[in-house]
Amino acid sequence: MSSGPTPTRAGGWTPTPALRRASVIGGVLPIAALVLGRADILLLAVPFVIGAVASLLRRPEGDPTGTLTLAGPSVLEGEVVDAQVTVAGHSQVPVHCLLTPRTAPFLEPAYGSRHRTVVVRPGRLTKVTWGYTTKTWGMLEVGPVHVTAFACDGLLEQREFRIPVARVASLPHPDSFESRTQLPNANGLSGVHRSRRPGEGGELAGVRRFQVGDRLRRIDWRTTVRTGETHVNATLSERDAEVTIIIDVLHEPPLGTAVRAAAAIAAHHTGKGDRVTIVEFGSLRRRLRPGTGRRHHLAALEWLASVRANGGASDESGERMLSAALTPGRGVVFMLTPLLDRRSVTGLARLAMSRRSVVAVDTLHERHGDSLPERLWWLERDNFIASLLDAGVPVEPWQGSGSLDLVLRDVARMEMSR
């Protein structure tokens, strides 16, 4: 289990309004009985005095402590986070505790009432559980939990008992994405993409004469019979490709779409055996190392859960931000961007000039609003897209599964013609 901070101890016992009322009644009624000379008034004060004294004789020696733990360090977006509060008693008398958790606005209660009352027995641990449904991705905080403890039949209380927050990573839920297009520049060791290099594969490259070491099952019998010499079918090797996903974090509004799209693209290509790396286009220049397989896919989701908008200095060029994060290579580069900043456009143009296979994925393609300022803003954005197309960078809106197949075919065709 993932735990929160160290146990928190309460800050001391204070009188409740009930104890104050009992003290006032126990002090005023005897004086009134003495002044008025009435013994019956004195008898009215006896239950308050005896009850308060009897309850205070069982005063707790120690303060309760509490911890907040979570069932795991991460959950998928939309799943339930199980939170457990453990309260320990350190006295010889029972203590009644009122637990009130506070949560982030992106956590919706799944089970468990908002206020819970428990009795903490001497020397025992009392556990209370809540469930919260995550409504978004990111690092979310569960808690803090405010605890009000009562002892001595409600005559003493503690209001300084607070259990700190525990954090959970809500992993982004990938969008639906599937692509059947072969990626260009497949230069790894083994994979599913057609390479330009000859080798053992399923793509026919031609027919050539038999050489020592060729497999007998590769013999082309028609050509062999026609020419009188043994010929074999030549094939192209199948290799894995290198995929780089760049997330534009210069602006906040469309960041959720970009993160979910990055999770979908990463899940697709890591499942096919490709090496995937993710880079932030922003001032922090965070970068996830290349990797493949299910373990790397889970690492990518955890990395994406920490993505935050960071625009950086406005005078910092997009070329400088990319050069510090990218490594040399010939793999395919997907840049998920809303195309709202000139730095994004200059960075993409620079990537295209470096002879990389670049695809700009538009994460803000749906137009909203029809006022004059908004139309002028969209016209300026259209100019950004036109300048990218002039620089040889294809721009494709993100629409989920199959939305990038056509542009990837064009990119592969351009690579073959180079």
N, C-alpha and C positions, 0 to 999 in steps of 0.2 A: 504494500500500500504506500502511496505517496503521502507524506505528512506535511502539516503546516509547520509553523514555528514552534519553539519550545513551549512547554506548558505555561500558561498564564495564571498567576495567583491573584486572588482578590485583594482589595486594599483595606480591609478592616470593617468592623461592624459598627453601625450607627442606630440610634433609636428610631422607631417608626412612629407615625402619628398615634397609633394605638397605645404605645407605651407612654407617650406624652399625655394622652387623655387620662390614662389610668393614674399617672402620677399627679395630675391636677386634681382629679376626683379624690384620690387618697389623701391629698393634703388639704383641700378646701373643706370637705365634709366634716372632718374632726374639729376644725376651727369653728365651723358653723354650729356644730352640736354643743361646743363649749360656750359659745356666745349666747345661743338661744336656750341652753339648758335642756336640750332634748336628746335623750339617749337613742331614740329610734333613728335619728339622722346619722349617728355614729355607726349604727349597724349597717347602714347602706354603704359605707366605705369599706367594710370588712372584706367583701368578696373581691373588690378591685385590688386591695392591698395584698391579700393572701394569694390571689391568682397571679399577680405580677411577680411577687417574690418567688413563688413556686416555679414559675416558668424560667425566671432568670437564674435559678439555681442550676439549671441544665444548660448553661451558656457554653457554646462551642469553643474549644481551645484553639483550633486551627482554622485556616481559611481554605475553602475548596479551590481546586485547580482544574483547568480544562484545556483540551487540545482539539483541533479541527483537522481531520484527515480526509483524503479523497481516495476513491477506489483505484485510481490509476493516474499517471501523469498526463494522459491525453485521451481525448475522445473525438469521434468524427462529428462534424457539424450536423446538428439535428438529433444527436443521441443524448442520453440521459447521464448526467454527472451524479454519482452517488457520494454524498457528503455525510460524514459521521462525526458527531461531537461526543467526546468522552469527558465526563466530569467525575473527579475523584474527591472523596471526603477525607478530611484529616482531623476529625474530631470524634468524640464518643457519643454524639447526639445526631439524630437525623436532621438534614437541611433540605428545605424545599427550594427548588431553583426554577425560575421562569426564563426560558431560552427564546430569544428573538433574533433570528438571522437577518443580516442585510446582504443583498446581492447586487451584482451589476445589472443594468437594465437589459442586457442581452441574455439573461438567464431567466427562464420561465419555470415557475414551480410545477413539478410533475407529480409529486406525492409528498405527504407530510404537511400538517397544518402550519400556519405562519407562526403561531405561539405554541410552545410546548412546555408543560409543567412536569417536572420529575422530582422524585424524592431520592436524595443521595444518602444511602445508608453508611454507617461508620465502617471505614476500611474497605469499601466496595467501589467498583467502577460502574458508573451508570452511563449507558450509551444511547444516543438518540440519532436517528438517520433522517435525512431529507434527500429528495431527488429534484434535479433541475435540468430542464431541456435547453440545450444550447441553440440560440437563434442566429448565430453568426460565427465566423471563424476568428481566430486570434487568441491572444493570451487573456483569459478571463479570470476574474477574481471571485471566489466564493467566500462570503463573509464580509466583514467580521460578524461574530455572534455576540450579542449583548446578553449578559446573564445577570439577573437580579436574584440574590439569594436571601431567604428568610429563615430565621431560627427563633427558638424560644416562643413557639406558638404565635409567630408573626410580630413579636415585640422588637426584634432586631433585624436589620436588613443590610445588604451591601449593594451599592450602585456603581462601583468602580470596577466591576468584573467584566472584562472584555477579552474575547478570544480572537487573536489576529486572523487575517485572511489567509487562505490557501489558494494557490494559482493552478490552473489547469490549461493545457493547450488544446483549443478547439480546432481540429484539423479541417481545412477547407474541403467541402464535398465536391469532387471533380464533376465538371459538366460532362455530358455524353459526347464522346469523340471517338471516331474511327476513321482511319485513312488507309486506302489500298494502294496508294501511289508509292513507287520506289523512290527512295531518297538518293540524290546525286552524291558523288564523292565518297562512296562507301569504301573505306580503306582500312578497316579493322581486320581482325583475325578470322572471325566467323560470324555469320548472321543470316538475314533473310533478304538483303538488298543486293541487286545485281551490280557487280563491279566491272570495270573495264579490263581487269586482268584475267587472263585465261586460268582455268582451274576446274575443280570438280564442282559442278553446279547444274541447275536445270535449264539455264538459258542457252539455246543453241547459238554459237558464234560462227559456225561454218564447218567445212569438211577439209581435212588435211591428210597427208600421208601418215601411215603408221610409223611410230617411233618406239624405241625401246622404253618400256615402262608403262605404255598405254594399256588400259584395261581392255580385255577382249569384248566385254559387253558394249564398248563404245564403237565397235566396227560397223561401218556403213556398208552393208552387203550390196546394195544396188550400185554404188559407185565402185566398189571393189570388183564386181563382176564385169561392169562396163569397161573399166580401164585396165583390168588385169593386174592391178597393184592394190595392196591392202590400204584402205583409207578408214579413218575414224572420224567420228563427230567431235568437233571441238566445242567446248562450252566455256562460259564465263563463270568465274567463281562468285560465290555469294558471301558477302561480308557484312559486318555491322557498320553503322554510320555514327558520326558524332553530331549530336543535336545540342545547340545552345539556345536557351530560352531567356530572353531579356525582358524584365518587367519594368515598365515606366512608372516610377513612384514619385514623380514630380508633383502630381496633383491627387487629391483625396477622392473625389466623387466616383470615378469609374474603377477604383482599385479593386473592389470586390469581384467585378467581372474579369479583370486581368488575372487575379490570383486563382479563381476557379478554372479559367481557361488554361493557365499554366499547369495546374494540377492534372487536368485532362490530357494535355499533350504529353506531359511527363509520364503519366500512367500508361499511355498508349505505346510510347517508344521504349520505356524500360521493359515493358512486357514482351516486346519484340527483340530484346537483346541489344538495343542501341545504347551508346554511352550518352547520358544526359547531364548537362550542367545548367544551373540557373544563376542569373546575374541580376542584381538590382541596378537600374539606371537612375542614380540619385547621388546625393552627397556622401552616403555611407559606403557605397560600392561593395555591398555584401555579395558573397559568391559561394555557391555550393559546389563542391568538388565534383568532377565527373564520376559517374558510376552507372550501374545497370542492375536489373533484377528487382525482386520484390523488396528486399531490404533497402535498396537505394530509393525506391518509390516511397516507402514510409519515411525515410530521412528527408525526402523532398517535401512531403506534407508537413512535417514538423518545421522545416525551414520556412515554408510559405506561411505558417501560422504566425511567424514573427515579423512579417513584412509590414512596414509602416510608411506612410507618406513622408518624404524628406526631400524638399525641393532644393536645398542647398543655396549657395550664392548665385544670384541671377547673372553675374558676369562670368561664371564658369562655363566653358564651352562643352558641348556635348561630346566632341571628339576626345577631350581630356578625360571625361567621366568614363567613356567606354574603353579607352586605351589602358586605363589603370585596372580594369576588371577582366578584360578578355585576354585569352591566350592565343598565340598563333595557331592557325589550323585552317582546314578547308571544309569544315562541316557546315551543315545548314543552320542558319540563325533565324529564329522566330523572335521578333520584337513585338510584345503586346503593349500597345500604346494608344491613348485617346487622341493623339496628335493635337495637343493643346499648347505645346511649347515649341518655340523655334529650336531649342537645344536638341529636342528629340529628332527634328527634321535634319539638322546638320549632322547629328550622330549617325543616322541611317544612311545619309548620302556618303559619309566617309566610309562606312562599312562596304557600301557598293563599290566605291573606288578601289578598295583593297582586294577586289576580286573574290569576295565571299558570296555565298549563296544566301541572300537576305530576303526575308518575307516580313512585311509590316502587317500586323494583325490589328485591325481597327476595333477597339473595344468601346467606342462611343459612336456607333453608326446610326442610331435611332435619333431622329430630330424631334425636339420638343420646343414648343413656343413659336409664336408667329409675330412677335412684336418687332419693330424696326431694329433695336439694338441686337436682338437675338439673330435676326436675319443677317445683319452685318458681321456678327461673330461667326456664323456658319460660312459666310462667303470667305472670310479670312482663313478659316480652316480648310475650305476647298482649295484655296491657293497653296496651302501647305501640301495637300495631297497631290496637286498638279506638279509641284516642284519635285516631289519624290518620284513620280512617274517619269518625269523628264530625266531624272538621274538614274533611271533603270531599276528602281525599287518598286516591286509590285505591292499594292495595298489591297488587302482582302478583309471584309468585315467578318467578325467572329459570329458564327451561327451554329456552332456545335458540330455534330458528326458530319463528315464529308465536306465541310465548308472550305477546306484548304486543298482538296485534291486537284482541282483545276489549276490553281496557281503553282502547285508543286510540280505538276507535269510541265508547265511552261519553264520553270526554273531548271528542271532536269534537262529539258531540250536545249536550253541556253548553255548549260554546262557541257553537253555533248558536242556542241558546235564550237567550243573554245579550243 
